[in-house]
Each structure stands twice: as C-alpha cells, then as structure tokens.
Amino acid sequence: MKICFMGSMDFAVNILETLHEKYEVSLVVTQPDKPVGRKQVMEGTPVKNKALELGIELFQPISIKKDYQRIIDEDFDFIIVAAYGQIIPEKVLFHARYQAINVHASLLPKYRGGSPMHKAIIDGNEETGVSIIYMEKAMDSGLILSQSTCKIEESDNVKDIEMKLSEIGKTLLVETMERLLSGEKFGFSQEKNEVTFAYNFKKEELEIDFHKTSKQIYDFVRGLNPWPVSYMTINGLNIKVYEVAFHEEDLSSNVSEIVKVDKSGVYIQTGSGVIVLKDLQLQGKKRMDIKSFMNGAGKALLQVGMIIKDHL
C-alpha cells in the first residue's frame, strides 16, 4: 500500500510516525523551510524533521496550488492530511484510490479553519476533539468518517491540547483506515446550521481587551500560548503575555487599571474581576517570569495606578 502524507506542524508528527509504523509512508509533503528567530536561521517544519529521521522522501512545494505534479505522478492508495497549512487543489484531493483524508483538530462542523484548537480554548469550551473527514474543495466541509472527544482542562494551553489531540488523532486515523480497507461503508454529513469557523488570527486580533471578564481574558491568553501569543501595549511598546491568573472579584472601578503589584504578579482590573500577569516578553527581549520582568524594565513600565490603553 502506498501512502502520501501531507503535514507541517507538531500536531502531525505523531500521526506521521504511527502511520509509517503501521503501513509505511512513501512520500511526505510539507511546507518549505522558513527563517526563524532574530538571526533568521532557515529551519524545516517538525514534520520534515520527523520524515528525515524516518528516511521518507520529502517534497516541499512553495505553492501546492501550482506545484503538485510530484504527487500525481505516483499512484497512491491514501493521501492523508494533518495540519499541512496550504489549500490543496482538487487534482490532489481526488488522485488517490481513496478520496484524500484529513485529520482535523476539532469536533466538526465546529471550528472549520486553521486555528480550531485556539478557538476552542478561547471560547471557554470544556471539550474538543478530532474529526477524520474526506476532503472536499470547500474547507473542512467533507463527510465525517469518525470523531473522538477530548476534555479541555482549565489549565490547558494550545500546546497541551495539540499534544492530546495528536495522540487521539493517530489512533483514530488508523482505526478509520482499517475500516475503509475492510470495505465498510460509513460516515455522516456535517450539519450546515452548526458550522462555525476558526480562521488564522490577524495581529490586531491578538491584543487583550481588558473590557472582557477576567475569565474570558484568561482563556484568551492560554488559547494563544505558546503561539501566536496575546499582547498588550504600554507606552508604545508591545508586551507579549504568555500566562496570567484570574480572580473574579473587582479591585477597582477603572477597567485596565494596574491595581496591585506584589511577588505573585501584576494585578489588572478587567470588565469584571482582575487578571494577574505571570509570564511576559517585552519586544526585543527574552521571555521572563513576572519576578524577573519586574526586576528589570517592568518596574518602570507597570506601576500601580497606571491605566493600560488598548486599541480595540
């Protein structure tokens, strides 16, 4: 059996490894290398690194819409997609013996799009899951073959959920493929009136809105940690906010006022309750816990009585 695997992010790594152990993957398609960090060092995707480790042939088109001949030159039984990151043309979706299959990190039809894990946390959901679907031209709209749920703990961030769903996804995918190979007919259509979307975030959408409740801000921050990361702006400087705690009691009538600074953190009044800053990164500097931050630049930037102005 010949399998083409298309993926890029950490979510896809466990899935690729399990798929290769079970069936052997012939070709891995992943995003091109990109410059990373201050020194802009070129780095491959997590899936590329795993494919190299496993000795699988790689294909890294800049645009899969224009450059897909390598895929259709070979006869595949399955094309499996997991967090690939580009829109895949129909010629690829319907090239293999079976219609292309996607491992999607949500309980479809909720959260079609590129940021389903983030949105599930930001929206305060108590559970999410994985959907195995046939791929269609319209994004994440295909027949659902199987699903499995996963609890979202109150302390979970995106990385935590990514790892949980990756583990669920690898098992669910193999089970689903085995059912297909046995000739079983199964699956169900998505309810159109239940469709929601989770598009990739624009930079301005990452700014903290202090008029929301402390719990909503807490979910927002952890739903963007460790990427793409929420932020606030003080004196023209962007400060990335990786972690906060929250309390539901009010300490001031002034939204976004810094009401207290102590060893446990910096307390900011929200629309209802307070958040406590725990882990920050000033633009151009390293990420720091709040104690280290306040021993440095934070001492002048975050003072009791200040009002943090947002641009929302």
NUPA-973199 format. One record per residue (C-alpha): residue number from 1; residue in three letters; x, y, z. Coordinates in pm, 1 decimal. Example, Ala and Ser with C-alpha at 12.3 -4.5 7.8 and 13.67 -1.06 7.14 Angstrom:
+------+------+----------+----------+----------+
: resi : resn :       xx :       yy :       zz :
+------+------+----------+----------+----------+
:    1 :  ALA :   1230.0 :   -450.0 :    780.0 :
:    2 :  SER :   1367.0 :   -106.0 :    714.0 :
+------+------+----------+----------+----------+
This chain:
+------+------+----------+----------+----------+
: resi : resn :       xx :       yy :       zz :
+------+------+----------+----------+----------+
:    1 :  MET :      0.0 :      0.0 :      0.0 :
:    2 :  LYS :    127.9 :    345.9 :    -90.7 :
:    3 :  ILE :     59.3 :    649.0 :    125.7 :
:    4 :  CYS :    131.8 :   1019.1 :     75.6 :
:    5 :  PHE :    129.3 :   1219.8 :    397.9 :
:    6 :  MET :     83.1 :   1596.2 :    395.5 :
:    7 :  GLY :    153.8 :   1785.5 :    718.1 :
:    8 :  SER :    372.3 :   2050.5 :    876.1 :
:    9 :  MET :    306.0 :   2127.3 :   1242.3 :
:   10 :  ASP :    378.0 :   1938.6 :   1566.1 :
:   11 :  PHE :     19.6 :   1809.8 :   1565.7 :
:   12 :  ALA :    102.9 :   1598.9 :   1259.7 :
:   13 :  VAL :    429.1 :   1444.2 :   1384.3 :
:   14 :  ASN :    284.1 :   1164.1 :   1599.4 :
:   15 :  ILE :     30.3 :   1091.0 :   1329.5 :
:   16 :  LEU :    302.6 :   1054.5 :   1066.0 :
:   17 :  GLU :    513.9 :    831.6 :   1289.9 :
:   18 :  THR :    223.4 :    598.8 :   1373.3 :
:   19 :  LEU :    111.0 :    585.1 :   1010.1 :
:   20 :  HIS :    462.4 :    496.1 :    896.7 :
:   21 :  GLU :    496.7 :    223.5 :   1160.2 :
:   22 :  LYS :    165.1 :     69.9 :   1054.6 :
:   23 :  TYR :    172.6 :     99.7 :    675.7 :
:   24 :  GLU :    496.3 :    276.3 :    565.9 :
:   25 :  VAL :    460.7 :    621.2 :    413.2 :
:   26 :  SER :    608.7 :    664.7 :     64.6 :
:   27 :  LEU :    613.2 :   1044.4 :     39.4 :
:   28 :  VAL :    586.4 :   1333.3 :    285.2 :
:   29 :  VAL :    469.5 :   1673.3 :    160.9 :
:   30 :  THR :    539.5 :   1963.6 :    395.7 :
:   31 :  GLN :    583.0 :   2340.4 :    395.9 :
:   32 :  PRO :    912.1 :   2494.7 :    275.5 :
:   33 :  ASP :   1186.1 :   2580.7 :    526.3 :
:   34 :  LYS :   1141.1 :   2923.6 :    685.7 :
:   35 :  PRO :   1370.1 :   3175.1 :    859.8 :
:   36 :  VAL :   1328.9 :   3160.7 :   1238.4 :
:   37 :  GLY :   1440.0 :   3385.6 :   1525.3 :
:   38 :  ARG :   1644.6 :   3702.5 :   1535.3 :
:   39 :  LYS :   1919.6 :   3551.2 :   1321.9 :
:   40 :  GLN :   1662.6 :   3425.9 :   1067.8 :
:   41 :  VAL :   1812.2 :   3079.0 :   1051.9 :
:   42 :  MET :   1635.9 :   2855.5 :    799.8 :
:   43 :  GLU :   1450.9 :   2571.0 :    970.9 :
:   44 :  GLY :   1237.0 :   2287.0 :    844.3 :
:   45 :  THR :    892.3 :   2201.2 :    976.9 :
:   46 :  PRO :    853.5 :   1949.9 :   1260.9 :
:   47 :  VAL :    712.4 :   1706.1 :   1004.3 :
:   48 :  LYS :   1016.5 :   1749.4 :    779.2 :
:   49 :  ASN :   1245.3 :   1670.8 :   1071.0 :
:   50 :  LYS :   1049.0 :   1354.4 :   1153.4 :
:   51 :  ALA :   1043.8 :   1246.2 :    787.0 :
:   52 :  LEU :   1422.5 :   1283.7 :    767.2 :
:   53 :  GLU :   1456.8 :   1077.8 :   1084.6 :
:   54 :  LEU :   1235.8 :    805.6 :    935.1 :
:   55 :  GLY :   1407.7 :    816.4 :    596.8 :
:   56 :  ILE :   1095.9 :    913.3 :    398.6 :
:   57 :  GLU :   1120.2 :   1105.9 :     70.4 :
:   58 :  LEU :   1029.4 :   1474.8 :    104.7 :
:   59 :  PHE :    850.1 :   1720.0 :   -123.2 :
:   60 :  GLN :    831.6 :   2088.6 :    -18.5 :
:   61 :  PRO :    646.3 :   2295.1 :   -277.8 :
:   62 :  ILE :    630.6 :   2669.5 :   -221.4 :
:   63 :  SER :    273.0 :   2666.0 :   -354.5 :
:   64 :  ILE :     87.9 :   2335.0 :   -372.1 :
:   65 :  LYS :   -172.9 :   2501.9 :   -597.6 :
:   66 :  LYS :     92.2 :   2544.7 :   -868.0 :
:   67 :  ASP :    336.7 :   2265.0 :   -790.2 :
:   68 :  TYR :    174.7 :   1926.7 :   -730.2 :
:   69 :  GLN :    299.4 :   1717.0 :  -1022.5 :
:   70 :  ARG :    528.3 :   1510.7 :   -795.4 :
:   71 :  ILE :    219.2 :   1383.6 :   -612.6 :
:   72 :  ILE :      5.1 :   1291.2 :   -911.7 :
:   73 :  ASP :    298.7 :   1125.8 :  -1089.1 :
:   74 :  GLU :    268.6 :    842.8 :   -836.8 :
:   75 :  ASP :    -25.0 :    613.2 :   -767.6 :
:   76 :  PHE :   -128.0 :    633.8 :   -400.9 :
:   77 :  ASP :   -387.7 :    438.8 :   -209.6 :
:   78 :  PHE :   -422.9 :    712.6 :     51.9 :
:   79 :  ILE :   -338.7 :   1081.3 :     77.7 :
:   80 :  ILE :   -352.9 :   1173.2 :    446.4 :
:   81 :  VAL :   -350.5 :   1539.9 :    552.1 :
:   82 :  ALA :   -288.0 :   1677.5 :    902.9 :
:   83 :  ALA :   -210.6 :   2045.3 :    972.6 :
:   84 :  TYR :    -47.9 :   2098.7 :    633.5 :
:   85 :  GLY :   -108.2 :   2473.0 :    605.2 :
:   86 :  GLN :   -199.9 :   2529.0 :    239.4 :
:   87 :  ILE :   -516.9 :   2489.7 :     33.3 :
:   88 :  ILE :   -481.4 :   2165.3 :   -161.2 :
:   89 :  PRO :   -605.9 :   2152.2 :   -523.0 :
:   90 :  GLU :   -881.4 :   1912.1 :   -627.5 :
:   91 :  LYS :   -648.6 :   1716.6 :   -855.5 :
:   92 :  VAL :   -461.6 :   1609.3 :   -544.5 :
:   93 :  LEU :   -770.9 :   1557.3 :   -326.6 :
:   94 :  PHE :   -916.5 :   1303.2 :   -569.6 :
:   95 :  HIS :   -595.0 :   1149.6 :   -701.0 :
:   96 :  ALA :   -554.9 :    852.2 :   -467.3 :
:   97 :  ARG :   -756.4 :    528.9 :   -458.9 :
:   98 :  TYR :   -947.6 :    677.4 :   -166.1 :
:   99 :  GLN :  -1051.4 :   1042.8 :   -150.8 :
:  100 :  ALA :   -797.7 :   1247.3 :     49.7 :
:  101 :  ILE :   -849.1 :   1217.7 :    424.8 :
:  102 :  ASN :   -793.6 :   1496.7 :    677.3 :
:  103 :  VAL :   -720.4 :   1467.7 :   1049.5 :
:  104 :  HIS :   -882.3 :   1786.5 :   1180.4 :
:  105 :  ALA :   -836.5 :   1914.7 :   1536.8 :
:  106 :  SER :  -1199.7 :   1994.4 :   1621.8 :
:  107 :  LEU :  -1540.5 :   1835.8 :   1650.5 :
:  108 :  LEU :  -1667.5 :   1939.3 :   1310.4 :
:  109 :  PRO :  -1875.7 :   2115.5 :   1195.9 :
:  110 :  LYS :  -1746.4 :   2344.9 :   1474.0 :
:  111 :  TYR :  -1426.5 :   2535.6 :   1400.7 :
:  112 :  ARG :  -1352.2 :   2483.7 :   1035.7 :
:  113 :  GLY :  -1021.7 :   2651.4 :    952.8 :
:  114 :  GLY :   -662.5 :   2681.9 :   1064.6 :
:  115 :  SER :   -699.8 :   2766.2 :   1435.3 :
:  116 :  PRO :   -955.1 :   2521.8 :   1580.8 :
:  117 :  MET :   -758.4 :   2440.4 :   1897.4 :
:  118 :  HIS :   -707.3 :   2808.0 :   1978.7 :
:  119 :  LYS :  -1074.8 :   2893.8 :   1933.8 :
:  120 :  ALA :  -1198.9 :   2602.1 :   2143.0 :
:  121 :  ILE :   -993.6 :   2728.2 :   2439.1 :
:  122 :  ILE :  -1066.3 :   3098.4 :   2382.4 :
:  123 :  ASP :  -1439.6 :   3027.0 :   2369.8 :
:  124 :  GLY :  -1418.2 :   2857.4 :   2710.2 :
:  125 :  ASN :  -1523.7 :   2513.8 :   2582.6 :
:  126 :  GLU :  -1491.0 :   2220.1 :   2820.3 :
:  127 :  GLU :  -1418.5 :   1972.5 :   2543.0 :
:  128 :  THR :  -1286.2 :   1948.3 :   2190.5 :
:  129 :  GLY :  -1178.4 :   1656.8 :   1976.0 :
:  130 :  VAL :  -1057.9 :   1515.6 :   1645.4 :
:  131 :  SER :  -1256.4 :   1458.3 :   1327.1 :
:  132 :  ILE :  -1142.4 :   1228.7 :   1045.0 :
:  133 :  ILE :  -1304.8 :   1351.9 :    724.1 :
:  134 :  TYR :  -1296.3 :   1312.0 :    348.8 :
:  135 :  MET :  -1160.5 :   1632.3 :    197.2 :
:  136 :  GLU :  -1366.9 :   1846.2 :    -39.9 :
:  137 :  LYS :  -1293.3 :   2169.0 :   -226.5 :
:  138 :  ALA :  -1467.4 :   2374.2 :     43.5 :
:  139 :  MET :  -1253.4 :   2398.0 :    357.4 :
:  140 :  ASP :  -1314.3 :   2122.6 :    616.5 :
:  141 :  SER :  -1659.9 :   2051.6 :    473.4 :
:  142 :  GLY :  -1635.1 :   1682.5 :    385.9 :
:  143 :  LEU :  -1809.8 :   1371.1 :    509.7 :
:  144 :  ILE :  -1718.6 :   1289.8 :    869.7 :
:  145 :  LEU :  -1581.3 :    936.9 :    896.1 :
:  146 :  SER :  -1511.5 :    929.8 :   1269.2 :
:  147 :  GLN :  -1471.5 :   1153.1 :   1574.1 :
:  148 :  SER :  -1328.8 :   1132.1 :   1924.7 :
:  149 :  THR :  -1360.7 :   1383.3 :   2209.5 :
:  150 :  CYS :  -1105.9 :   1528.5 :   2449.9 :
:  151 :  LYS :  -1158.9 :   1721.5 :   2773.5 :
:  152 :  ILE :  -1010.7 :   2072.3 :   2796.1 :
:  153 :  GLU :   -872.8 :   2125.5 :   3144.9 :
:  154 :  GLU :   -882.7 :   2480.2 :   3284.5 :
:  155 :  SER :   -501.3 :   2488.0 :   3287.7 :
:  156 :  ASP :   -455.6 :   2366.2 :   2927.7 :
:  157 :  ASN :   -295.0 :   2591.3 :   2668.7 :
:  158 :  VAL :   -273.9 :   2530.9 :   2293.2 :
:  159 :  LYS :     37.4 :   2314.4 :   2315.9 :
:  160 :  ASP :   -128.7 :   2092.7 :   2577.4 :
:  161 :  ILE :   -435.8 :   2043.4 :   2359.0 :
:  162 :  GLU :   -224.1 :   1992.2 :   2047.2 :
:  163 :  MET :    -40.2 :   1702.2 :   2210.8 :
:  164 :  LYS :   -361.9 :   1548.0 :   2346.0 :
:  165 :  LEU :   -536.9 :   1567.7 :   2009.7 :
:  166 :  SER :   -232.8 :   1437.1 :   1824.3 :
:  167 :  GLU :   -237.8 :   1124.0 :   2041.8 :
:  168 :  ILE :   -611.2 :   1079.6 :   1985.6 :
:  169 :  GLY :   -579.4 :   1151.9 :   1614.5 :
:  170 :  LYS :   -311.0 :    895.2 :   1539.4 :
:  171 :  THR :   -517.2 :    613.1 :   1690.0 :
:  172 :  LEU :   -845.1 :    727.5 :   1537.8 :
:  173 :  LEU :   -688.9 :    758.8 :   1191.3 :
:  174 :  VAL :   -553.4 :    402.7 :   1187.8 :
:  175 :  GLU :   -885.7 :    265.3 :   1314.1 :
:  176 :  THR :  -1069.2 :    457.8 :   1042.3 :
:  177 :  MET :   -834.5 :    343.5 :    766.5 :
:  178 :  GLU :   -870.9 :    -19.1 :    873.5 :
:  179 :  ARG :  -1249.8 :     11.0 :    846.8 :
:  180 :  LEU :  -1216.9 :    161.3 :    498.7 :
:  181 :  LEU :   -977.1 :   -111.0 :    388.2 :
:  182 :  SER :  -1221.4 :   -376.1 :    508.5 :
:  183 :  GLY :  -1478.9 :   -237.6 :    265.6 :
:  184 :  GLU :  -1707.9 :    -94.5 :    532.3 :
:  185 :  LYS :  -1926.6 :    198.3 :    424.3 :
:  186 :  PHE :  -1971.6 :    462.9 :    692.1 :
:  187 :  GLY :  -1970.0 :    835.8 :    765.8 :
:  188 :  PHE :  -2215.0 :   1122.9 :    805.8 :
:  189 :  SER :  -2259.1 :   1470.4 :    659.9 :
:  190 :  GLN :  -2194.4 :   1788.3 :    854.1 :
:  191 :  GLU :  -2495.3 :   1983.6 :    976.4 :
:  192 :  LYS :  -2478.0 :   2312.4 :    786.4 :
:  193 :  ASN :  -2662.9 :   2509.6 :   1056.1 :
:  194 :  GLU :  -2397.0 :   2410.8 :   1312.2 :
:  195 :  VAL :  -2093.5 :   2528.7 :   1112.4 :
:  196 :  THR :  -1853.7 :   2773.9 :   1281.2 :
:  197 :  PHE :  -1511.2 :   2893.2 :   1169.0 :
:  198 :  ALA :  -1167.9 :   2932.5 :   1325.7 :
:  199 :  TYR :   -962.9 :   3138.9 :   1084.0 :
:  200 :  ASN :   -596.5 :   3220.1 :   1139.9 :
:  201 :  PHE :   -550.4 :   3528.5 :   1356.8 :
:  202 :  LYS :   -459.0 :   3875.2 :   1234.7 :
:  203 :  LYS :   -210.5 :   4063.1 :   1453.3 :
:  204 :  GLU :   -468.9 :   4313.4 :   1577.8 :
:  205 :  GLU :   -688.4 :   4025.9 :   1697.1 :
:  206 :  LEU :   -419.4 :   3916.0 :   1943.8 :
:  207 :  GLU :   -444.0 :   4227.0 :   2162.4 :
:  208 :  ILE :   -602.7 :   4180.2 :   2504.1 :
:  209 :  ASP :   -936.1 :   4354.5 :   2551.0 :
:  210 :  PHE :   -947.0 :   4448.6 :   2920.6 :
:  211 :  HIS :  -1319.3 :   4521.9 :   2898.9 :
:  212 :  LYS :  -1385.6 :   4147.1 :   2887.4 :
:  213 :  THR :  -1416.0 :   3944.4 :   3206.8 :
:  214 :  SER :  -1109.5 :   3811.1 :   3383.7 :
:  215 :  LYS :  -1206.8 :   3452.7 :   3290.5 :
:  216 :  GLN :  -1250.6 :   3546.3 :   2924.8 :
:  217 :  ILE :   -906.2 :   3709.8 :   2922.7 :
:  218 :  TYR :   -754.7 :   3408.7 :   3097.3 :
:  219 :  ASP :   -898.8 :   3180.9 :   2826.2 :
:  220 :  PHE :   -783.9 :   3422.1 :   2555.6 :
:  221 :  VAL :   -424.6 :   3424.7 :   2681.7 :
:  222 :  ARG :   -392.6 :   3046.8 :   2723.2 :
:  223 :  GLY :   -570.9 :   2995.4 :   2391.2 :
:  224 :  LEU :   -283.7 :   3180.9 :   2220.9 :
:  225 :  ASN :      4.5 :   3031.2 :   2423.1 :
:  226 :  PRO :    266.1 :   2941.7 :   2301.0 :
:  227 :  TRP :    165.2 :   3073.7 :   1958.5 :
:  228 :  PRO :     78.4 :   3321.9 :   1817.7 :
:  229 :  VAL :     69.2 :   3484.4 :   2170.2 :
:  230 :  SER :   -154.5 :   3762.6 :   2303.8 :
:  231 :  TYR :    -17.3 :   4109.0 :   2378.9 :
:  232 :  MET :    -82.3 :   4445.2 :   2539.9 :
:  233 :  THR :     67.9 :   4784.3 :   2454.7 :
:  234 :  ILE :    222.3 :   5021.6 :   2711.9 :
:  235 :  ASN :    391.0 :   5350.0 :   2618.7 :
:  236 :  GLY :    408.4 :   5237.8 :   2257.5 :
:  237 :  LEU :    580.4 :   4909.9 :   2347.5 :
:  238 :  ASN :    427.9 :   4569.5 :   2278.0 :
:  239 :  ILE :    442.9 :   4321.9 :   2564.4 :
:  240 :  LYS :    359.4 :   3961.0 :   2481.8 :
:  241 :  VAL :    150.8 :   3796.0 :   2750.8 :
:  242 :  TYR :    207.3 :   3419.9 :   2780.4 :
:  243 :  GLU :     45.1 :   3342.6 :   3114.8 :
:  244 :  VAL :   -198.7 :   3504.1 :   3354.7 :
:  245 :  ALA :   -407.0 :   3400.3 :   3653.7 :
:  246 :  PHE :   -751.9 :   3539.8 :   3723.0 :
:  247 :  HIS :   -972.1 :   3633.8 :   4017.4 :
:  248 :  GLU :  -1340.1 :   3716.9 :   3985.8 :
:  249 :  GLU :  -1358.3 :   3992.6 :   4248.8 :
:  250 :  ASP :  -1317.3 :   4358.5 :   4145.9 :
:  251 :  LEU :  -1042.6 :   4572.7 :   4297.8 :
:  252 :  SER :  -1121.0 :   4896.0 :   4110.3 :
:  253 :  SER :  -1393.8 :   5061.6 :   3906.4 :
:  254 :  ASN :  -1139.4 :   5158.9 :   3639.1 :
:  255 :  VAL :  -1106.3 :   4899.9 :   3363.1 :
:  256 :  SER :   -741.4 :   4819.4 :   3272.4 :
:  257 :  GLU :   -601.7 :   4991.7 :   3583.3 :
:  258 :  ILE :   -297.2 :   4831.4 :   3746.9 :
:  259 :  VAL :   -433.0 :   4792.3 :   4097.8 :
:  260 :  LYS :   -162.0 :   4594.0 :   4275.1 :
:  261 :  VAL :    194.8 :   4472.3 :   4229.0 :
:  262 :  ASP :    344.4 :   4207.0 :   4454.3 :
:  263 :  LYS :    552.8 :   3888.6 :   4440.2 :
:  264 :  SER :    262.9 :   3692.6 :   4291.3 :
:  265 :  GLY :    225.6 :   3924.0 :   3992.2 :
:  266 :  VAL :     80.3 :   4242.4 :   3847.5 :
:  267 :  TYR :   -294.6 :   4278.4 :   3906.7 :
:  268 :  ILE :   -504.3 :   4449.6 :   3637.6 :
:  269 :  GLN :   -874.3 :   4533.1 :   3667.9 :
:  270 :  THR :  -1087.2 :   4396.7 :   3382.8 :
:  271 :  GLY :  -1450.8 :   4442.9 :   3288.7 :
:  272 :  SER :  -1528.5 :   4200.7 :   3570.2 :
:  273 :  GLY :  -1260.4 :   4067.8 :   3804.4 :
:  274 :  VAL :   -882.3 :   4100.4 :   3779.3 :
:  275 :  ILE :   -609.5 :   3921.9 :   3589.4 :
:  276 :  VAL :   -260.2 :   3866.6 :   3728.6 :
:  277 :  LEU :     31.3 :   3886.8 :   3485.0 :
:  278 :  LYS :    265.5 :   3588.1 :   3527.7 :
:  279 :  ASP :    484.2 :   3545.3 :   3217.7 :
:  280 :  LEU :    574.6 :   3826.9 :   2976.3 :
:  281 :  GLN :    806.2 :   3924.2 :   2693.1 :
:  282 :  LEU :    892.9 :   4283.5 :   2609.8 :
:  283 :  GLN :    952.1 :   4340.4 :   2239.4 :
:  284 :  GLY :   1315.8 :   4273.3 :   2152.7 :
:  285 :  LYS :   1378.9 :   4094.3 :   2483.1 :
:  286 :  LYS :   1361.7 :   3740.7 :   2619.2 :
:  287 :  ARG :   1051.5 :   3586.8 :   2771.0 :
:  288 :  MET :   1053.1 :   3621.1 :   3151.8 :
:  289 :  ASP :    854.3 :   3522.0 :   3458.3 :
:  290 :  ILE :    692.5 :   3820.4 :   3627.1 :
:  291 :  LYS :    951.1 :   3844.0 :   3907.2 :
:  292 :  SER :   1239.5 :   3873.3 :   3660.0 :
:  293 :  PHE :   1040.2 :   4114.0 :   3443.5 :
:  294 :  MET :    963.9 :   4344.9 :   3735.6 :
:  295 :  ASN :   1327.2 :   4340.1 :   3848.0 :
:  296 :  GLY :   1411.6 :   4491.9 :   3509.1 :
:  297 :  ALA :   1216.0 :   4704.0 :   3262.1 :
:  298 :  GLY :    882.8 :   4617.3 :   3419.0 :
:  299 :  LYS :    949.4 :   4827.0 :   3727.5 :
:  300 :  ALA :    909.0 :   5146.5 :   3524.2 :
:  301 :  LEU :    650.8 :   5014.0 :   3276.5 :
:  302 :  LEU :    398.5 :   4857.1 :   3514.5 :
:  303 :  GLN :    317.7 :   5077.6 :   3810.9 :
:  304 :  VAL :     17.4 :   5085.9 :   4041.7 :
:  305 :  GLY :   -241.7 :   5338.6 :   3924.2 :
:  306 :  MET :   -148.9 :   5320.4 :   3557.7 :
:  307 :  ILE :   -428.7 :   5271.0 :   3304.1 :
:  308 :  ILE :   -338.7 :   5042.6 :   3015.0 :
:  309 :  LYS :   -490.0 :   5181.5 :   2697.3 :
:  310 :  ASP :   -593.3 :   4924.4 :   2439.7 :
:  311 :  HIS :   -655.9 :   4994.7 :   2072.2 :
:  312 :  LEU :   -963.5 :   4777.5 :   2029.7 :
+------+------+----------+----------+----------+
